[in-house]
């Protein structure tokens, strides 16, 4: 009986650990800026058009609204278009404070993206750091959907 109980508990425990696991890896805003500028990764701003208009967008970032009209599939399809269909392309996600990017990072990893980094401090800053804007990193005017 104990063996039977353990066999049932182990898969449940593994699922719970996977869901509660912290998404990784993270990059600071300066690390993400340097890697994007050198072509080592593509920076993806997942915020909404009003947010892009309000603050501008990190220089060189692709704008892919996570609140896509076609939901998660539409978001993923648009991202795949930006990445020319390659889920192995290194990307760094940025939002306002790093909360949404943590969730999107987990989602993308669960659907097969292999190199997804999180700019945990975001554009505005968080406990992870002062943020892209306060660090004085380059920002461009929003060019689409604003």
VENPE-V423197 format. One record per pair of residues at least 24 apart in sequence whose ideal C-beta (glycine too) atoms are under 10 Angstrom apart, sorted by the first residue. I is the first residue (numbers start at 1). GAP is how many residues later the second one is. If there is no record, write none. Layout:
BEGIN
i=I gap=GAP
i=I gap=GAP
END
This chain:
BEGIN
i=18 gap=88
i=18 gap=92
i=19 gap=87
i=19 gap=91
i=21 gap=85
i=21 gap=88
i=22 gap=80
i=22 gap=83
i=22 gap=84
i=22 gap=96
i=23 gap=70
i=23 gap=78
i=23 gap=79
i=23 gap=80
i=23 gap=81
i=23 gap=82
i=23 gap=83
i=23 gap=84
i=23 gap=85
i=23 gap=86
i=23 gap=93
i=23 gap=94
i=23 gap=95
i=23 gap=97
i=24 gap=78
i=24 gap=81
i=24 gap=82
i=24 gap=85
i=24 gap=92
i=24 gap=93
i=24 gap=94
i=24 gap=96
i=25 gap=67
i=25 gap=80
i=25 gap=90
i=25 gap=91
i=25 gap=92
i=25 gap=93
i=25 gap=95
i=26 gap=66
i=26 gap=72
i=26 gap=75
i=26 gap=76
i=26 gap=79
i=26 gap=91
i=26 gap=92
i=26 gap=93
i=26 gap=94
i=26 gap=95
i=26 gap=102
i=26 gap=103
i=27 gap=65
i=27 gap=66
i=27 gap=67
i=27 gap=90
i=27 gap=91
i=27 gap=92
i=27 gap=93
i=27 gap=94
i=27 gap=101
i=28 gap=91
i=28 gap=92
i=28 gap=93
i=28 gap=100
i=28 gap=101
i=28 gap=102
i=28 gap=103
i=28 gap=104
i=28 gap=107
i=29 gap=29
i=29 gap=63
i=29 gap=65
i=29 gap=69
i=29 gap=90
i=29 gap=91
i=29 gap=92
i=29 gap=93
i=29 gap=94
i=29 gap=96
i=29 gap=99
i=29 gap=100
i=29 gap=101
i=29 gap=102
i=29 gap=103
i=29 gap=104
i=29 gap=105
i=29 gap=106
i=29 gap=107
i=29 gap=108
i=30 gap=89
i=30 gap=91
i=30 gap=99
i=30 gap=102
i=30 gap=105
i=30 gap=106
i=30 gap=107
i=31 gap=61
i=31 gap=86
i=31 gap=88
i=32 gap=26
i=32 gap=29
i=32 gap=60
i=32 gap=61
i=32 gap=62
i=32 gap=85
i=32 gap=86
i=32 gap=87
i=32 gap=88
i=32 gap=89
i=32 gap=100
i=32 gap=105
i=33 gap=25
i=33 gap=26
i=33 gap=27
i=33 gap=28
i=33 gap=59
i=33 gap=61
i=33 gap=86
i=33 gap=99
i=33 gap=102
i=33 gap=104
i=33 gap=105
i=34 gap=103
i=35 gap=55
i=35 gap=57
i=35 gap=82
i=36 gap=24
i=36 gap=25
i=36 gap=26
i=36 gap=54
i=36 gap=55
i=36 gap=56
i=36 gap=58
i=36 gap=83
i=37 gap=101
i=39 gap=51
i=40 gap=50
i=40 gap=52
i=40 gap=75
i=41 gap=48
i=41 gap=49
i=41 gap=50
i=41 gap=51
i=41 gap=74
i=41 gap=75
i=41 gap=76
i=42 gap=37
i=42 gap=40
i=42 gap=41
i=42 gap=47
i=42 gap=48
i=42 gap=49
i=42 gap=50
i=43 gap=48
i=43 gap=49
i=43 gap=50
i=43 gap=51
i=43 gap=74
i=43 gap=76
i=43 gap=89
i=44 gap=34
i=44 gap=35
i=44 gap=38
i=44 gap=39
i=44 gap=47
i=44 gap=48
i=44 gap=49
i=44 gap=50
i=44 gap=51
i=44 gap=57
i=44 gap=60
i=44 gap=64
i=44 gap=72
i=44 gap=73
i=44 gap=75
i=45 gap=47
i=45 gap=48
i=45 gap=49
i=45 gap=50
i=45 gap=51
i=45 gap=56
i=45 gap=74
i=45 gap=77
i=45 gap=78
i=45 gap=87
i=45 gap=97
i=46 gap=29
i=46 gap=33
i=46 gap=47
i=46 gap=48
i=46 gap=49
i=46 gap=50
i=46 gap=54
i=46 gap=55
i=46 gap=57
i=46 gap=58
i=46 gap=59
i=47 gap=47
i=47 gap=48
i=47 gap=49
i=47 gap=53
i=47 gap=54
i=47 gap=75
i=47 gap=76
i=47 gap=95
i=48 gap=47
i=48 gap=48
i=48 gap=52
i=48 gap=97
i=48 gap=98
i=49 gap=93
i=49 gap=95
i=49 gap=96
i=49 gap=97
i=50 gap=92
i=50 gap=95
i=50 gap=96
i=51 gap=44
i=51 gap=45
i=51 gap=72
i=51 gap=73
i=51 gap=91
i=51 gap=95
i=52 gap=71
i=52 gap=88
i=52 gap=89
i=52 gap=90
i=52 gap=91
i=52 gap=92
i=52 gap=93
i=52 gap=94
i=53 gap=88
i=53 gap=89
i=53 gap=92
i=53 gap=93
i=54 gap=42
i=54 gap=69
i=54 gap=88
i=54 gap=92
i=55 gap=41
i=55 gap=68
i=55 gap=69
i=55 gap=76
i=55 gap=77
i=55 gap=78
i=55 gap=84
i=55 gap=87
i=56 gap=67
i=56 gap=76
i=56 gap=77
i=56 gap=82
i=56 gap=83
i=56 gap=84
i=56 gap=85
i=56 gap=86
i=56 gap=87
i=56 gap=90
i=57 gap=37
i=57 gap=66
i=57 gap=75
i=57 gap=81
i=57 gap=82
i=57 gap=83
i=57 gap=84
i=57 gap=85
i=57 gap=86
i=57 gap=87
i=57 gap=89
i=58 gap=34
i=58 gap=36
i=58 gap=61
i=58 gap=64
i=58 gap=65
i=58 gap=74
i=58 gap=75
i=58 gap=79
i=58 gap=80
i=58 gap=81
i=58 gap=82
i=59 gap=73
i=59 gap=78
i=59 gap=79
i=59 gap=80
i=59 gap=81
i=60 gap=78
i=60 gap=80
i=61 gap=31
i=61 gap=32
i=61 gap=33
i=61 gap=58
i=61 gap=62
i=61 gap=71
i=61 gap=78
i=61 gap=79
i=62 gap=29
i=62 gap=82
i=63 gap=79
i=63 gap=80
i=63 gap=81
i=63 gap=82
i=63 gap=83
i=64 gap=27
i=64 gap=29
i=64 gap=40
i=65 gap=79
i=65 gap=80
i=66 gap=27
i=66 gap=29
i=66 gap=34
i=66 gap=35
i=66 gap=37
i=66 gap=38
i=66 gap=41
i=67 gap=33
i=72 gap=32
i=72 gap=35
i=72 gap=39
i=75 gap=29
i=75 gap=32
i=75 gap=33
i=76 gap=31
i=76 gap=32
i=76 gap=35
i=76 gap=36
i=76 gap=37
i=79 gap=25
i=79 gap=29
i=79 gap=34
i=80 gap=33
i=83 gap=30
i=86 gap=27
i=86 gap=28
i=86 gap=29
i=87 gap=24
i=87 gap=25
i=87 gap=26
i=87 gap=27
i=87 gap=28
i=87 gap=29
i=88 gap=24
i=88 gap=25
i=88 gap=26
i=88 gap=27
i=89 gap=24
i=89 gap=25
i=89 gap=26
i=89 gap=27
i=90 gap=24
i=90 gap=25
i=90 gap=26
i=90 gap=27
i=91 gap=24
i=91 gap=25
i=91 gap=26
i=92 gap=24
i=92 gap=25
i=92 gap=26
i=92 gap=27
i=93 gap=24
i=93 gap=25
i=93 gap=26
i=93 gap=27
i=93 gap=29
i=94 gap=24
i=94 gap=25
i=94 gap=26
i=94 gap=27
i=94 gap=28
i=94 gap=29
i=94 gap=37
i=94 gap=38
i=95 gap=24
i=95 gap=25
i=95 gap=27
i=95 gap=28
i=95 gap=29
i=95 gap=31
i=96 gap=26
i=96 gap=27
i=96 gap=28
i=96 gap=29
i=96 gap=30
i=96 gap=35
i=96 gap=36
i=96 gap=37
i=97 gap=24
i=97 gap=25
i=97 gap=26
i=97 gap=27
i=97 gap=28
i=97 gap=29
i=97 gap=30
i=97 gap=31
i=97 gap=34
i=98 gap=24
i=98 gap=25
i=98 gap=26
i=98 gap=27
i=98 gap=28
i=98 gap=29
i=98 gap=30
i=98 gap=31
i=98 gap=33
i=99 gap=27
END
